[in-house]
């Protein structure tokens, strides 16, 4: 078994090819990642990784505003870098409604 966490930080084109090769060799491959950037768009290469997978499970956090299912990551602050490592000091898990509202205020 091969497990990879935080796959959004990898070169997803390379990782997708590696994961396919490992799976073709009979290994079980489990990859965890955020599917979207703080801007609400797919990380580059993520759709190709999804296509290669036999099973895709989308898990949700809890919306930090109202407690519902959160499917988005809202960045606090003004950085525009796609990759910005941080925790609750830099990010909030938000539902779609709260994500849209928070980004309209920017």
C-alpha angles and dihedrals in degrees: 000000000000120000127190125184129193090020091169086078092060130079094267095201090058093041092051091054092047093047091050091050092048092048091047087054089057099259121138108236122198118185126183122193147140108263097206138045122234085268091063096249128117117272107253108274095012095113090055090052090052091051091053093051125095091207130024119188118187111204125193136218123212117270107250091213104049108002099247127124111304118209099164137067114220117198119220115217132026105284114132096193111124091219115049114154115218147109133228088328089070108019143046127196107229139177116241094263094051091042092054092046093048092050094047088061092060 
